[in-house]
Amino acid sequence: MFLPLKCQLIKFLEACVVVWILVIVQADAHKWKPGKNYPQVLHVQNYDQLRNGVRHNKSDTIKSHINAIQSHDSEITRYDALEIPTNAIQSHDSGSARDQAQVFGIRQYENNHLRKKIHKLKHDTILPWENSGHKERSGVRGTLVRALSTSKISPENVINSIVIEGKFGEKITEYINKTAEYLIEFVYNASELESNAVRVTVAISPMKGYTYPLLVVARQQRGVLSWQLPLEPPPNTQILEEYYTVSHTLCPVTNYKVSLRGDLDPTQRLFVDVSTSSKTNISFNVIAEFERKFLTELHSSRVFDVTPSQPMFYEFRFPKDVDMVLVKADAEDDFCAMVAIQNISCPVFDSEENVQYGNYYQTMTYQAGITVRKMDYPSGLYIVFVVMSTDEACSSSFQHVYRTRRKTITLTIEEKITKLEYLSAIFAGLGYCALFYVVTLLLACISYIRAKRKQPRARSLLDDSVLSSPEDLGSQGPSQSYGAIAATPESCIKEDHPPLSRTVSDSSLDEDDIDMLTDAESDKDIFRTKTFLYVSDLARKDMRVLTKKSRLYIWGLITVGIFYAVPVIQLVITYQRVLDETGNQDLCFYNFRCAHPLGSISDFNHVFSNIGYILLGILFIAVCARRNHRHKQAVMADYKIDKYYGIPQHFGLFYAMGGSLIMEGLLSACYHICPNNANYQFDTSFMYVMSVLSMLKIYQTRHPDINAKAGDAYVALALAVLLGVIGVLAGTLIFWILFGIIHVTSCLLLSCHIYYMGRWKLDLGVLKRMKTWCLSELSDWRQICRPMYCDRMVLLLLGNAANWALAIYGMVSTPKDFASYLLIIFLTNLLLYIAFYIIMKLRHGERLQLQAVVYLVLCGAGWGAAIYFYTQHTTTWELSPAHSRQFNQECVLLHFYDTHDIWHFLSAGAMFFGFMLLLTLDDDLHQTPREKIPVF
């Protein structure tokens, strides 16, 4: 009794389950809208429970026990995973319109009767794409769930999804149109991702006139990547080249930073979905393979090809004992590419549109290099290479036309120097500067010992002890007369004025009071217009006044330096912050092959190598202070030294020269924080100052009364800096012509001022004076070709010839680097003036002491070596950042300094020796009366 009751109860429960299943299926079927041109896809998640209760209803529809049926809001739910061991199954029901034909993907069956039904349905299937040339593959594993309207959807609007089992390394070739969609599944073990990565390549047949592209979606369990074929260049370019092969390395699923917990499944699945809206057939092929040696090792090279449609990236992890590496990329062609450094996280930005979204990136033609610190990437990094579709990012004036943009790149990762080597290089630079301090200290000790030996000096005719005797005061002979000055042959000296009497001591009145008197002006004309001048003629003003006015140079320099340096420091710090925040390393023109960061400074070695300018500038100021102190002590012991003997000692300009050397080091360091064409003037501004101050000091040596005022000198320098800024920002041909005219005119006016010892003025009466001069010269035509001041004429002719040549060169060639061109003008004039001064000094029977000769030799040798290393360019902002990097070089000294760093050290030493040369050049005249020191 109980057995039949139990059977009836089981049948009743079975019927209830079937009715419940039918209600769910019919409710889900009503969600589909027959008017649309798409079917609904039912998502089957769990097929393990499909073991019992499978029945076949009257409308020939397969019914199944399923765990869940999900439908998305978009009415199309893509199939995630299928495990169906049968071939493609299609169903088309000709029953009532109320029932919807359903085809379910089935993983496992235990009912033999159901297997027969499926076999029958396979042969009754209507294949809408059977005329498309498709052949059923033996590798087909299943199908998506599709629902069709039997009465309102024509076969050509049906999208038939085909799931294909793919194998790594095997190419899959198929045809596709809008009626089909392929889902290719690849299965692999997660352990393969430890040192490898999956790379997917999809290609189509090259042809013109694609109406609709081929859409590709590569799906992993934690990420998705999509693209289309043919791949078109970005819309902002005018290049029409398309790419019919696209290849991408997929970011390993282990590196996705998601909120999911737990370990990944050992078995990983990759799905490549291929679809199109094209009515015509498109032939495509898909291949998935493992990128071997995806994990790059230290000191190993890797060669690979990159195209705009086939980017590459590799992974690198820092070894335990390595804190900093240099990522180097070299190529033999100059196609524009982008190199980027990104964190080990997904997704990877490896397309032309988004490669800039990484951490650091730079453009590349022949070579690139990025220094990476372990502290910034503790988990490792991705090195991404993308070839640009055009060359605009690397050069605005150069483009490759009708060439296949395939770039062969060699990737090498090298270890940077260790901390010990880093510190050793820094202390070596400090030791170089310390050597100057040690040698200077030794020379100071030797000089102190020698100073105890008083050298006899010749008596000056203007010495108070000479003029104090009645015989000397009553004598009117030429030997005691100031106007006669020296027993010079009459053939060489022809005085235009009678000799003047001179008081016992020099006047102590203020200089400005004297210059306002009419007799003082006449006095100037008498002494400054003589054919042969001596220092005593141009050292008539009070030394106290001249000393105070000379000190204005150093105070002016301090004022200008502070106001100039503060905004410079602020600007370069902003540049560095922008570089760090954007990652755009094209902002700064570093030598990336030899750039050692420290803290927030990306290129510390080029900043630190300017320490030579600062320390040697301080040393020169200390030497000048000691020399000034010794001079004051000597004057206190014998006041006549400061009045009648040797070159007048004014140290204000020397202090200003040392200060300008310090400022040059500071501003050059600021420039090298982020070197580019916008701030290059910071590196050269105080080079202008040093050149001008050096020339003024040489001129002041024998023209103390008529030297330029500090305010006038700094105004002229300000105009030079202003011209430098204009030349950098707007260096057009018109600017070069105007600058050439200004340059030549300034040289002519300055030559007139120097030739006539400051007695020539540019005012409204200049034309009248020129007319008078011409008439007087024409009256005696024999004297026209004979200048009154031969030495000065020779100097001015040489200087004007050199400046005219430079002006013509600038107008013809119009170089981009106007700041360097302007610096060449100043340095050329300084070199000519120093050479002229030394030659004239030797010509008048004066001699160079051993110390001055040593400084001259060291200065020449230092400048020669420095210029040699300077010409070994490691960067140039005259080109684009990518082309500038082709000049990047490896470190050549202590694995820390490159040729430009050596230029910094050598040029600092050469400048110091040059300043010391000017300081000691006239030490042989220390005991010589001033009326015997000629002016030239």
Number of C-alpha atoms within 10 A of each C-alpha: 5 7 8 9 10 11 11 12 12 12 12 11 12 14 13 12 14 16 12 11 16 15 12 11 16 13 11 15 19 12 11 19 14 17 9 12 13 19 21 23 23 26 23 21 15 15 20 13 11 17 14 12 14 17 14 14 10 7 13 17 19 19 18 21 17 15 12 12 13 11 17 12 6 7 15 16 15 16 17 13 17 20 13 19 15 18 19 22 22 22 22 21 20 14 15 11 12 11 18 23 23 22 22 23 22 21 16 15 17 11 13 8 12 15 12 11 13 14 13 11 18 15 11 14 14 15 14 17 19 10 8 13 11 11 11 11 11 11 13 18 20 24 26 26 23 23 22 27 24 19 13 12 16 12 16 13 15 21 20 21 22 22 25 23 18 22 16 15 12 11 15 16 13 16 17 24 20 20 21 20 18 21 25 20 20 17 14 15 11 16 11 15 19 12 14 18 23 20 18 21 16 24 19 21 13 13 9 8 6 13 10 16 17 24 15 20 16 20 18 17 13 16 15 15 16 13 17 19 23 24 17 16 20 14 8 6 10 10 13 11 14 16 18 18 21 21 21 22 23 22 25 22 19 16 13 16 12 11 6 9 6 6 7 13 10 11 10 16 16 20 23 25 20 23 21 22 16 16 13 15 15 18 15 19 15 21 19 23 18 18 17 14 14 18 17 20 17 17 12 10 14 13 12 10 14 20 23 25 28 20 22 20 24 19 21 18 17 19 12 7 7 14 19 22 19 23 22 20 22 18 17 12 14 18 24 25 30 24 25 26 28 23 19 23 18 18 16 23 22 27 20 19 11 10 21 21 17 19 16 23 23 23 26 30 26 22 26 26 24 23 22 20 18 17 10 12 18 13 13 18 21 23 22 22 31 26 28 26 24 23 19 13 17 26 16 9 7 10 13 12 10 7 7 10 21 15 22 16 21 16 22 19 21 16 16 22 18 14 11 9 14 17 13 14 18 17 13 13 20 16 12 14 21 17 11 16 16 11 11 15 13 12 13 15 12 11 11 12 10 11 11 8 8 7 10 7 12 10 14 21 21 26 17 15 13 16 20 12 10 9 10 15 15 10 12 12 10 13 13 21 19 17 19 19 21 16 10 10 8 8 6 9 14 13 15 10 11 10 16 12 12 14 11 14 12 15 13 11 11 13 17 10 9 14 14 10 11 9 11 13 13 11 13 17 15 18 19 18 18 19 15 20 21 21 25 27 25 21 22 16 20 16 21 13 14 20 16 13 15 24 18 17 25 21 16 15 20 16 11 13 19 12 10 15 16 11 11 17 17 11 16 19 17 13 17 18 14 14 18 16 11 15 19 19 22 20 17 21 24 27 27 25 22 26 24 24 16 10 7 12 18 23 23 18 24 28 22 20 25 27 22 25 30 20 20 24 28 17 19 25 20 14 20 19 15 13 16 15 12 14 15 16 12 14 14 12 10 11 12 17 21 17 24 24 25 22 27 23 17 21 22 21 23 26 25 26 29 28 26 27 28 26 28 27 28 23 27 28 25 25 26 27 25 27 24 20 19 13 20 23 22 24 21 20 24 27 20 23 26 24 21 20 23 23 18 19 23 19 19 21 19 24 24 24 20 17 19 16 13 22 12 10 16 18 11 14 18 16 11 18 21 12 18 24 18 15 22 18 13 14 18 15 14 11 16 23 17 11 17 20 15 12 16 18 12 11 16 13 14 13 19 16 15 17 20 17 20 18 15 15 12 10 7 8 9 12 11 10 12 11 11 11 11 12 11 12 14 11 10 9 10 9 11 13 8 9 12 16 16 14 15 18 15 13 19 20 12 15 19 17 12 15 20 17 12 20 21 16 15 19 19 12 10 18 17 18 17 22 25 16 19 21 19 14 17 19 19 16 19 21 13 15 20 17 13 18 17 15 12 17 19 12 10 12 7 16 17 18 13 11 14 22 15 15 21 21 15 18 22 16 14 23 21 15 15 23 14 13 20 18 11 15 15 23 22 21 19 13 15 16 25 24 23 25 28 19 17 23 17 16 17 13 12 14 16 23 22 25 21 21 24 21 23 24 20 25 24 29 24 24 22 25 24 22 23 21 21 19 19 16 22 19 17 16 18 15 18 19 23 26 23 19 20 17 21 21
